[in-house]
């Protein structure tokens, strides 16, 4: 059995010093949002509790699906790299960027480069020649990392993969087709239509779904919506499960939005992967993460369902 933890939308909460010159762009709206609301919602204490809980859960690998920072300031990217080091070395953690990580363009060496080692292919993979998609093989998993992050106009948080990345993804999935590994796709924006409002959607989600429908995947993980979601998209041999995680740092009374992450216990073979998904929910009263709902991804008549398993509290009750 392989244990994969999935966290998203960290929005690391310590805002570095910022000059007026750095706010002369889209960062101004993000800064106002932070000062008025977000600094009370995304808390460093929750992230400290998250690290402690991950140490106790002991996953074999951790997937981080974007929005590590808030305003794409150079100091924020450096802080994000230091925080990722608390989770583990690059070979134990896989990261893809989110829209906040690409809020504005930054100079080479001042942005994602700080945590590039967490978002790259294994050195012996053909994909090592470009950034995304990347391919990392970990135990029974083939982890495929995509970037949907690019700077957008103020008021928009859309994502885009682009024709080049989609073409490379098609070739990669074709190469993985027929193999014996569980193919896990990481991205920030949801690939499912209707999940996001138009200004927050993945622009080329239909093209991504078409490639998965033709080539196949076994599990898709995303963030962005700050709420728990379970969806499905078509695959060549049946539905593919899609999980969306809330922010791992957000203080909220909502059951689907409370700070949480998910642990997937994956075992089996290419003919039938068994995935048990366990949510881990933050409890503000005790400042710890506890086990939430525990469910098995089951296939019934070409429809995926989350079948409840005994034990564990719902996030609503835990929060």
Number of C-alpha atoms within 10 A of each C-alpha: 13 16 19 20 23 26 26 32 30 25 28 22 22 14 18 12 7 12 8 8 7 12 14 10 14 18 19 15 15 20 18 11 13 18 12 10 11 18 18 12 17 24 20 17 13 25 21 15 17 25 16 15 16 17 13 9 13 13 17 15 21 22 23 28 29 29 27 28 28 26 29 23 24 18 17 24 24 17 20 20 18 13 16 19 15 13 17 14 12 18 16 15 21 27 28 31 27 29 30 23 26 23 26 17 14 14 8 9 11 16 20 22 15 19 20 16 17 23 26 26 24 16 11 9 13 12 19 16 11 12 16 23 28 27 28 22 16 17 13 17 19 20 23 25 28 26 26 26 25 19 18 17 11 13 11 15 23 23 26 20 24 14 11 11 17 19 15 16 25 20 13 18 18 16 11 17 16 11 12 14 21 24 23 18 21 28 29 30 33 27 25 17 15 9 15 16 12 13 13 18 23 25 19 17 18 13 16 19 18 15 21 23 18 16 21 24 28 23 20 23 25 29 28 26 22 20 17 21 16 14 18 18 20 19 19 13 14 18 20 21 24 21 18 27 28 25 28 30 29 25 21 16 13 12 17 18 21 26 37 33 25 26 24 22 18 18 17 15 13 16 8 11 16 17 23 20 25 20 25 29 29 30 21 17 8 9 13 17 24 20 19 24 21 22 20 17 18 18 16 8 7 11 13 19 16 17 13 15 13 8 11 18 17 18 24 16 11 20 23
